Every structure is written in structure tokens, then in C-alpha cells.
């Protein structure tokens, strides 16, 4: 079954991601209507356990993306280690092993830019904690496409660099605490 929900959520995080995501994703109800795509910088040559961790913690199903993965509403999709996550359209994902971007694969920028092309104004982009600049250009692309852009308050972040850079690139972004990001998603998802 492919997604019939209007829109999608995409989240990028790095250092401190597990804690930040643990305060957002488990709070979402089983009826959350949008697909959620999560890009976290993980070691490239080790299996990621993020999908397993969040599948156990969340009321929504969490999976690691495979190439040509169909997109369904109410599913959390984690980018796998050492692959960029791309969007073919609103119903299918693709993986790429093209060069790293800002020393990262998966790259938050690559996924956000791809998602912005597919969803435009129906996309909610969120940048969380992280220690580099990945995600700032991607969030800017979502904003330019008319999507909603949200950044974790750097004061609340484990690592401030990623949120601070995202705010510099997208000063119109809503800067919210983790609790407020979770509340925003629950009240603006359908």
C-alpha cells in the first residue's frame, strides 16, 4: 500500500540523536498519518540498530530503508549506514552510494533536498542535535520549496553546531524545544 497521506516528515540528526529522537518518536500515536524519514550519521561499516530500537519504543513501525522501499503512512524510515536516502516520488525510496557529503553517507542534505523536490510545501523538515553542518542546505531547500522548517533549540541540543548552522541558513525556521517539536507534529499532521 502506498501513501495517501498529505505530506511527510523528515528529520536529520547526528551527535545526540538517540536521546533527541527518543523524546519525539515514541510520543507519536499509532494513528500518526504521515511517513517519517530519519537520517542519522552512523558508522558506515557497522549495522545500525536504530530501526530496531525505535520499533521497540514506538507505536509506529520503524524500519531501515532498502532500495526501492515503498512509502506507507505512519511508518518511520531510517536511512541505512553508508547509503544516501533518495525519493523517487511520494511512493518509493531509493538508495545511493555516491560520494560522501560533508564527510557523511547518509547525508542529511542529500535526503532533505530530494524530499523537497518530491513533497514541496507538504514537507515538514526538522534538524536536531549534531556536531557538523550537514542538513543546513537541505533545510534551506525545504524552505524554498514552501515546506515547514523546524530546528531544535541549540540551547537544548547535545551538540549545537547543526542546529546553529541550520538557523543561519534558514532564519525563518521555527526554533523549538524537543517537547514542542513533538507537540507540533501531533497537532499539525493531518
Buried (B, 14 or more C-beta within 10 A) or exposed (E): EEBEBEBBBBBBBBBBBBBBBBBBBBBBEEEBBBBBBBBBBBEBEEEBEBBBBBBEEBEBBBBBBEEEBEBBBBBBBBBBBBBBBBBEEBBBBBBBEEEBBBEBBBBBBBBBBBBBBBBBEBBBBBBBBBBBBBBBBBBBBBBEBEBBBBBBBBEBBBBBBBBBBBBEBBEEBEBBBBEBBBBBBEEEBE
